[in-house]
Amino acid sequence: MQTDKLENVSPTIGNTVLGVVPSTKALSIVGSSRSNGEREADDFYPTPPYAVEELLKREVFSGNIWECACGEGDISEVFKNKGFEVISTDLINRGYGEQLDFLQSDLVCDNIKL
């Protein structure tokens, strides 16, 4: 590779451009809300409603939806507002939905949304 091709390339560590700190919003979507990569307690990463709205522009769902890691209900509420029947559960009680371990459940739904 010629070195003159590298003068416009930003230096990186992993996939992070040096000097650029990823936004909290972007980090929360990919599974970390801290720039140092530490995990949240009980792996709680709320999905912002706009991400669900964008999903619904690209994917078609029919039937009921089980949001088996509902957290505080962000995904569930978007689906409900679009007229879907939604069953909301989570391993951890966060004040929304029913507390349930989906890996131990025999609940059956048309769609499962994680």
C-alpha positions in Angstrom: 0.0 0.0 0.0 1.3 3.4 -0.8 1.8 5.8 2.1 0.5 8.8 0.2 -3.0 7.1 0.2 -3.0 7.3 4.1 -2.8 11.0 4.6 -6.6 11.5 4.5 -7.3 8.5 6.8 -8.3 9.2 10.4 -6.2 7.3 13.0 -8.3 4.7 14.8 -8.2 2.4 17.8 -10.5 -0.5 17.0 -13.4 1.1 15.2 -13.2 4.4 17.1 -11.7 7.4 15.4 -9.3 9.1 17.7 -10.6 12.3 19.2 -14.2 11.4 18.5 -16.3 10.2 21.4 -19.4 8.2 20.3 -22.6 9.7 21.4 -24.5 8.1 24.3 -27.5 7.6 22.0 -25.4 5.6 19.6 -23.7 3.6 22.3 -27.0 2.7 23.9 -28.3 1.2 20.6 -25.3 -1.1 20.2 -25.2 -2.4 23.8 -23.1 0.0 25.9 -24.0 3.3 27.3 -20.5 4.2 28.4 -17.7 5.2 26.1 -15.4 2.9 28.1 -17.5 -0.1 27.0 -18.6 -1.2 30.5 -21.9 -3.0 30.6 -25.0 -1.6 32.3 -26.3 -3.5 35.4 -28.5 -6.4 34.2 -27.7 -5.4 30.6 -30.4 -2.7 30.5 -30.1 -0.9 27.1 -33.4 0.9 26.3 -34.2 1.2 22.6 -35.1 4.7 21.6 -38.6 5.0 20.1 -37.2 6.5 16.8 -35.3 3.2 16.2 -38.6 1.2 16.4 -40.3 3.8 14.1 -37.5 3.3 11.6 -37.8 -0.5 11.9 -41.5 -0.3 11.1 -40.8 1.7 8.0 -38.7 -1.3 6.7 -40.4 -4.4 8.1 -43.9 -5.7 8.1 -45.3 -7.4 11.2 -48.6 -9.3 11.4 -50.2 -10.8 14.4 -49.3 -10.3 18.0 -45.8 -9.3 19.3 -44.0 -10.5 22.4 -41.5 -8.0 23.7 -39.6 -10.4 25.9 -37.1 -7.8 27.1 -39.4 -4.9 27.5 -37.4 -2.8 30.0 -39.4 0.3 30.5 -41.7 -0.4 27.6 -40.2 1.8 24.9 -40.5 -0.7 22.1 -43.8 -2.1 23.3 -45.4 1.4 23.4 -44.5 2.1 19.8 -46.0 -1.2 18.6 -49.1 -0.6 20.8 -49.5 2.9 19.3 -49.4 1.4 15.9 -52.3 -0.9 16.8 -50.5 -4.2 17.6 -51.4 -6.5 20.4 -48.2 -6.6 22.5 -47.2 -8.9 25.4 -44.5 -7.2 27.4 -42.2 -9.1 29.7 -38.8 -8.8 31.2 -36.5 -10.8 33.4 -36.0 -7.7 35.6 -39.0 -5.8 37.0 -38.6 -2.3 35.7 -42.2 -1.2 36.3 -43.5 -2.1 32.9 -44.9 -5.4 31.7 -44.8 -8.8 33.5 -41.7 -10.2 35.1 -40.8 -13.4 33.2 -37.7 -15.3 32.1 -38.4 -15.8 28.4 -35.9 -18.6 28.2 -38.0 -20.6 30.7 -41.4 -19.7 29.2 -43.6 -21.7 26.9 -45.4 -18.5 25.7 -46.1 -18.6 22.0 -46.6 -15.5 19.8 -46.5 -14.6 16.1 -43.5 -12.3 16.6 -40.8 -12.1 19.2 -39.0 -8.8 19.5 -35.8 -8.6 21.5 
